[in-house]
Amino acid sequence: MFADGDLTGRTATVLYDVGRLRQAGNRSPKVSSFSILNRKIDPTRRGIALKPDGSIDDNDRVEIGPTDLAFAEWSALGLTPPNLDRMRRTRLDRIVQQLRQRDYIGVLCFDPLNIRYATDSSNMQIWIMHNTSRAVFVSADGHVILWDLRGCSQLSRHLPLINEIREGGAGFYYFVAGDEGEAMAKDFAGQIDELLRRFGGENRRLAVDKIEISGLRALDAFGIEVCNGMQLMEHARALKGIDEINAMRCSIATCEVAVAKMRDRLQPGIAETELWSLLHAENIARGGEWIETRLLTSGPRTNPWLQEAGPRRINTGDLVAFDTDVVGPYGMCADFSRTWYCGDGRPSDEQRRLHTIAYEHMMANIAMLKPGISFTELTERSHRLPAEFVAQRYGVMMHGIGLCDEYPAILYPEDFIPGAFDYVLEPGMTLCVESYIGTVGGHEGVKLEEQVLITENGVENLTKCPFDPALTGAA
């Protein structure tokens, strides 16, 4: 790494890249006619006021981020926001490490979450998920090129690790390319071919996470060896540095504030969608970004699980179950589940039994977690569900978490895939431990989930949201 100064880290200037390549004996890089060269924030601005995460204290800036309300709440909770510059460098270093480990010359990402991880650049994430118009290339020496929508380069100019921004070119899906998709994909693949020759010489091994069929064929035509980019990015993302962990703590805290407001509003007569809307509103008010699902159901709609919030009005005596799936501030996911009892009465014995089994199942599986244990061992040694609940078990027993659901998937014994995940837990991994308890044909079900961090000595539960005392017997 480089010392702080005008050329801090991988400073995004052509001057630096030309100098580095000349020292290495390489030819000067070609700069596309539609490139925008990105420079780091002007170092003369060092006296400017900064927010607690190191971003400029100017709400007129294009950069999205937490609101003043979020920072105030985190401060009151004693939470430390991430250092954004350090978090971004750590992420890029992890990608470079994975590239060198696999002897790939670079990785090409179209998945918006992988783009966010590599650059911390965000642009209409949900829209981009089904309109693939953005891409990022990261070379094995950490050079970063971002392709964005035309007219959107200003969204990422503040990010110092992006060396170059190109407008347009990465979108060759049918909606924008029509019947010229193959020609447009060929043009884009030509840019990638030039980058591989520039950075890799004879090395033609390029990791790609996901790409249109026409794009894959175009890369093949250039003789590029396309490798598994999603595997590379998932393994890079799996270990969290201190700043990612701090960002996750902040996102969870914001989600828990929103969930508390949901709890305050839960009363007979409120519709599932009305209750669910509070999670969205409170997340957005604090600088959160979006929500992956709409998993909140009540009464008979809690069984089977994975139904989504609808117009049903919640009745006295109903169970209300939800899974947050919140992409909060910094794009970090807060993913936990709770089941509540609606009303002032006493839950039935069956409701309390379901909750007790769900809680014990989840906590027993959390107790297994420690560095060095293999994913296979977790499946083999996991808490066994009572037979009546096996048929409607949740899709995974545990899963990684970061910008969203991530590698690994820890499966139930009934779903185990030999050889799919032959790895072990490491300090810095973050997981969500799941539990759904409901019988086939049963009236209701209980969904619980906790978000945890693997530490050097074991596991830390990151979730502080209380369970319903009426269902736990604490009331």
Phi, psi and omega in degrees: 000162184257155176290155178296150181153199184293339179242048182297133174054219179272068186302138189270066176229145177296327179306313181295316183295319178299315180299317181294316182292324178295319178298328181276357179082013180270163176286160181296145181289146173277142177246123182297149179292343178251023179272150171240117184279124187264128179249147180295163180305136184308118183295344178289352182268021186295340180275359184288149180293141181240151172283169183300339179266006178091354176283158183294135181279074182210106184281003171273354184289161181282341183294129174279163179170182182298153177271169177301325178299316180297313180301320180295317180293319179296321178298317179296331179273358180076023181271147178256119176294162178290155166272108190295319179300315181291321179297318180295317179296319180298317179297314180297320178298324180291322176296314179301318179301315180293322179297313182293323180298327183261359183058044172262145179282338179182177175231138178246119185243134171249336179298125184297334178286323176291323175297318179297317181296316185287330189234341192061025178264135182228139178204104175048059191306315183293316180298318182294332180300330179242008172225085192288090186241359182237152177205160175221140173246129175239122179276167181291349172252015170087015175282133187239126175236127181249129168261126180232173176297150177302133180083009184245010183297332182295342181290340187236005183294338182281352186270112191287344183269355175273118183279329186207140175242127176246132181267125179078170175104333184269355180257108177226030173277167195296323183303322181258334186259339182055224183277005177256017183301320181294321179293319179292322177295323178297318178299316180295316180298328176297322176297319180294319178302317179297321180293321179294321177293326180289320187257338190243346182063244181277347180286119182244019183271111182239126174277137178226132183279309177200146188203152174299151180305317180297326178291319179297316180296324180293320177296319178301320183295333177274003179076024179273131178275105184276124182244174188283095180284331179292320176301313181300313184290322179296321178289326175296318185284343190296321181265127181259134171281175184302325182286323174295321178295318177297320177298321179293318177301318180294318180296318178297318180299318178297318178297320181293327174297316180296319180295323177298323178291326174298316180299320179296329183269351181291116177205156180304136178103339179285141179280152177305315181295325178295318179292318181295327182298334180295324179297317177298309186299315184288327176296312181296321182298339182254011179091010172291173193243305181195179181229134187291325188223186171224054187273083170218122181221167184220156175052229184293346179279357174279353181219119359285166181284168178082010164286155184247162186305133180226194186280358183303135176269135187281135183256158172303132179091356178283149161277144177235117183242142180209159177230119192293309181049038184274126169267102189266205178305146182066011181073010182274139185273135171247110191231094175220163184230147175220156172233128183243159172258133181264122176118174184263358182280194180258130175300155178290162178300323181292319177298317180291324178297314179300317181294319180298316180294317179298318181293313181296321179298312182295313184291327177295323179287326175297322183296341179282341194285131177192158178299142175094341179285137183278158178296325177296317178299321180300317177295313185292324186261007185294158175297131183274130176291142170304146188306325185292346183251358184295319185300327182250030177301157178291162184296329175222155176277325177208158173209154175293160182213143178195254173290334171196195174302134186222172169303143004264165167256117177262113190264158171292157180306324182293340185247005187299137178246103182303132177084352184288323185222071180270070183221178181232160174290142178229151175302136182101349173284146176237136186227157167246130182254122192254156173202125169231130182234114177193135181274154175298123182082000179290161183286319183221170176217167182236130177243127176226153180195140176234151179250126190228162179240131173278123182253178177299331186251352183166242185217144174239128176280117182276345185272130180246358183295126184289154171275160182291115182297335178293334181263340180268349183089004181278346184284000000 
